[in-house]
Amino acid sequence: MFANRPRPEAAAALAELRALGLDRQVLLTGDRAAVAHAVAAPLGLSAVFAKALPEQKVRHVMDEIAAGRRLLVVGDGINDSLALKAGAVGVAMGPHGTDAALAAADILLIGGDLRHIAAAILLSRRCRRTIHVNTAL
């Protein structure tokens, strides 16, 4: 995040994820509530959890899993590492990511562009189809 506003590509990235069927989007951050809401508002995010400590982040992820959801967790900090590991898929944003976040994630995106998350999902879906077709033959 840049001060009190979202990253420039964040709105497009979230729209791409919604187009892929990932409509439940949550901002779970250790930032102060005022900062979190200032970032979330222009993105249309109504689910905002601020001032979350690492154990609260992982508890939130586990609660979502208990409710039957499969989570894609995106983060870059040491405070995100437990949540990244707990999600169905953890994505670490590489250029600013801490070693702990990078080690905990299933997917490491080298660039910092959030739109690469949707590209990674599309690639994984295409690969799964290719593997299925190859196996079926």
C-alpha positions in Angstrom: 0.0 0.0 0.0 1.1 3.5 -0.6 0.3 5.6 2.5 -3.5 5.9 2.6 -4.4 4.7 -0.9 -4.3 1.4 -2.8 -1.6 0.4 -5.2 -2.3 1.8 -8.7 -3.1 -1.7 -10.2 -5.2 -2.9 -7.2 -8.6 -2.1 -8.7 -7.9 -3.9 -12.0 -6.4 -6.9 -10.1 -9.5 -7.3 -7.9 -11.8 -6.9 -11.0 -9.8 -9.7 -12.8 -10.1 -11.9 -9.7 -13.9 -11.3 -9.6 -14.1 -12.2 -13.3 -12.4 -15.5 -12.4 -15.1 -16.2 -9.7 -13.2 -15.0 -6.7 -15.9 -12.6 -5.5 -15.3 -12.7 -1.7 -12.4 -10.3 -1.3 -11.2 -9.3 2.2 -8.6 -6.8 3.3 -6.9 -8.3 6.4 -4.1 -6.1 7.5 -2.0 -5.1 10.5 -2.5 -1.4 9.5 -4.6 1.0 11.5 -8.3 1.0 10.8 -8.2 4.5 9.2 -5.5 3.4 6.8 -7.2 0.1 6.0 -10.6 1.8 5.2 -8.9 4.5 3.2 -7.3 1.8 1.0 -10.4 -0.4 0.9 -13.1 2.2 0.1 -11.9 3.1 -3.5 -11.6 -0.6 -4.2 -15.1 -1.4 -3.2 -14.0 -3.7 -0.4 -16.5 -3.8 2.5 -14.9 -6.6 4.4 -12.0 -5.0 6.2 -10.1 -6.3 9.3 -7.5 -3.9 10.6 -4.8 -4.0 13.3 -4.7 -7.8 12.9 -1.8 -9.5 14.6 -0.3 -12.6 12.9 -2.2 -15.0 15.2 -5.4 -13.1 14.4 -4.7 -13.3 10.7 -4.3 -17.1 10.8 -7.4 -17.4 13.0 -9.4 -15.5 10.5 -8.2 -17.7 7.7 -9.0 -20.8 9.8 -12.5 -19.5 10.5 -13.1 -19.0 6.8 -11.9 -22.5 6.1 -14.2 -23.9 8.8 -17.1 -22.0 7.1 -16.3 -24.1 3.9 -14.3 -21.6 2.0 -11.1 -22.3 0.1 -8.9 -19.3 0.5 -6.3 -17.7 -1.7 -4.2 -15.6 0.7 -1.9 -12.9 -0.6 0.8 -11.2 1.5 4.4 -10.1 1.6 5.3 -9.6 5.3 6.5 -11.7 8.1 3.1 -11.1 9.8 1.4 -12.8 6.8 3.5 -16.0 6.8 1.1 -18.1 9.0 -1.9 -17.0 7.1 -0.2 -17.7 3.8 0.6 -21.2 5.0 -3.0 -21.8 6.3 -4.8 -20.8 3.1 -5.6 -23.3 0.3 -3.1 -21.3 -1.8 -0.7 -18.7 -0.4 0.7 -16.1 -2.8 3.8 -14.0 -1.8 4.5 -10.8 -3.6 8.3 -11.2 -4.2 10.1 -7.9 -4.6 9.1 -6.5 -1.2 8.4 -9.9 0.5 10.1 -11.0 3.6 12.0 -14.3 3.6 9.3 -15.8 6.0 6.5 -14.9 3.6 8.4 -16.2 0.6 9.1 -19.5 2.3 5.5 -19.9 3.5 3.8 -19.3 0.2 2.8 -21.9 -2.4 3.3 -19.3 -5.2 5.9 -16.6 -5.4 5.3 -13.8 -7.8 8.6 -12.1 -8.7 7.1 -8.9 -9.8 5.1 -6.6 -7.6 2.1 -6.2 -9.9 -1.1 -7.5 -8.3 -2.6 -8.3 -11.7 -0.1 -11.2 -11.9 -2.3 -13.1 -9.4 -5.1 -13.6 -11.9 -2.5 -14.6 -14.5 -1.2 -17.3 -12.2 -4.7 -18.6 -11.5 -5.5 -18.7 -15.3 -2.2 -20.5 -15.9 -2.9 -23.1 -13.1 -6.4 -23.7 -14.6 -5.1 -24.2 -18.1 -2.4 -26.6 -16.8 -4.9 -28.6 -14.9 -7.0 -29.0 -18.0 -4.0 -30.0 -20.0 -3.0 -32.6 -17.4 -6.5 -33.9 -17.4 -6.7 -34.2 -21.1 -3.3 -35.8 -21.3 -4.2 -38.3 -18.7 -7.6 -39.1 -20.3 -5.9 -40.0 -23.6 
